[in-house]
Amino acid sequence: MTGGPRLAARAVILRAGRLLIVNAYPGDQSDLWCAPGGGVEKGASLPDNLKREVYEETGLAIRVGAPCLINEFHDPDSGFHQVDLYFRAQVIGTPTSADWTDPEGVVNRRRWVTQDELRSLRFKPDSLIDVAFQPATAPLYDPLERLVH
């Protein structure tokens, strides 16, 4: 990959003790879950990028809070390398209907899960469960992980 790592912003959104997660593999290609968010576009702030991405993927408007995690992952075979910046966020306004679809067709499922439900799923990054369900602390750094599908 040329030009350095890809930068993405992701949201840790808790509501009534449940974390919002998405499956971002079109056509149910994978059972891997993650926090909503995505690639950062030049010329917009990280919070503005995150608001756009969360709305596209879930139909939810959010208020972006403090950073809580920096995670890196890579695929040594392709050279792909991404740095994800996670922010705590809150849903604002009225949630969208249950039949919301991602206009880009990337996110095909979303759900609110408890800590125990998340433990029973395959998710990334490994530290997501700790960041989401433990008391807020200084941002964590989750070192380079190998990309999995």
RAMO-V591696 format. One record per residue. N is the residue number from 0. RES is the residue in three letters. PHI is phi in whole degrees, 0 to 359 (* if undefined). PSI is psi in whole degrees, 0 to 359 (* if undefined). NEAR is the number of other C-alpha atoms within 8 Angstrom. Layout:
[[N RES PHI PSI NEAR] [N RES PHI PSI NEAR]]
//
This chain:
[[0 MET * 130 8] [1 THR 261 157 3] [2 GLY 87 6 4] [3 GLY 87 181 6] [4 PRO 294 151 9] [5 ARG 282 142 8] [6 LEU 252 134 10] [7 ALA 225 154 12] [8 ALA 242 138 16] [9 ARG 226 153 13] [10 ALA 248 133 14] [11 VAL 258 103 13] [12 ILE 243 114 11] [13 LEU 253 138 11] [14 ARG 216 121 8] [15 ALA 53 42 4] [16 GLY 76 13 6] [17 ARG 238 142 10] [18 LEU 260 136 13] [19 LEU 278 125 14] [20 ILE 231 158 12] [21 VAL 228 158 13] [22 ASN 251 115 13] [23 ALA 253 47 11] [24 TYR 231 106 10] [25 PRO 307 144 9] [26 GLY 69 27 5] [27 ASP 55 38 7] [28 GLN 290 339 6] [29 SER 214 154 7] [30 ASP 259 18 8] [31 LEU 274 131 11] [32 TRP 248 154 12] [33 CYS 208 174 11] [34 ALA 285 148 10] [35 PRO 293 152 14] [36 GLY 145 187 12] [37 GLY 175 195 9] [38 GLY 302 142 10] [39 VAL 271 132 11] [40 GLU 264 140 6] [41 LYS 299 146 4] [42 GLY 88 358 4] [43 ALA 235 147 8] [44 SER 293 162 6] [45 LEU 302 312 8] [46 PRO 300 320 8] [47 ASP 295 319 8] [48 ASN 299 317 13] [49 LEU 294 317 15] [50 LYS 302 316 12] [51 ARG 297 312 8] [52 GLU 297 315 12] [53 VAL 296 320 15] [54 TYR 296 315 11] [55 GLU 300 318 10] [56 GLU 277 334 13] [57 THR 230 344 12] [58 GLY 78 9 12] [59 LEU 261 139 11] [60 ALA 270 139 11] [61 ILE 229 159 11] [62 ARG 253 125 9] [63 VAL 269 130 12] [64 GLY 254 215 8] [65 ALA 283 151 7] [66 PRO 296 146 9] [67 CYS 226 346 14] [68 LEU 200 141 12] [69 ILE 242 125 12] [70 ASN 230 140 13] [71 GLU 240 143 12] [72 PHE 216 158 12] [73 HIS 210 162 12] [74 ASP 239 103 10] [75 PRO 298 336 7] [76 ASP 289 319 4] [77 SER 261 342 6] [78 GLY 88 0 8] [79 PHE 296 135 9] [80 HIS 216 127 12] [81 GLN 229 142 11] [82 VAL 246 121 12] [83 ASP 256 130 11] [84 LEU 253 117 13] [85 TYR 263 138 13] [86 PHE 233 143 14] [87 ARG 290 144 12] [88 ALA 211 159 13] [89 GLN 232 143 11] [90 VAL 287 136 10] [91 ILE 238 152 9] [92 GLY 76 195 5] [93 THR 270 129 5] [94 PRO 299 151 9] [95 THR 284 173 8] [96 SER 291 160 5] [97 ALA 294 342 4] [98 ASP 265 19 4] [99 TRP 302 138 8] [100 THR 234 145 10] [101 ASP 293 121 12] [102 PRO 299 335 6] [103 GLU 271 352 6] [104 GLY 72 18 8] [105 VAL 274 306 9] [106 VAL 281 123 14] [107 ASN 248 347 14] [108 ARG 213 148 7] [109 ARG 216 151 10] [110 ARG 200 157 7] [111 TRP 260 126 8] [112 VAL 232 149 11] [113 THR 280 172 9] [114 GLN 300 316 10] [115 ASP 295 320 7] [116 GLU 296 319 8] [117 LEU 297 320 11] [118 ARG 301 332 8] [119 SER 275 357 6] [120 LEU 252 164 9] [121 ARG 269 123 9] [122 PHE 216 162 9] [123 LYS 221 151 9] [124 PRO 284 167 8] [125 ASP 302 328 6] [126 SER 276 358 8] [127 LEU 303 318 8] [128 ILE 296 321 10] [129 ASP 291 316 7] [130 VAL 295 317 12] [131 ALA 288 320 10] [132 PHE 250 5 7] [133 GLN 254 159 6] [134 PRO 304 145 5] [135 ALA 299 135 6] [136 THR 227 191 5] [137 ALA 299 155 5] [138 PRO 305 143 8] [139 LEU 265 155 8] [140 TYR 244 122 7] [141 ASP 253 107 10] [142 PRO 297 169 7] [143 LEU 314 121 8] [144 GLU 249 152 7] [145 ARG 285 135 8] [146 LEU 295 133 7] [147 VAL 234 155 3] [148 HIS 244 * 4]]
//
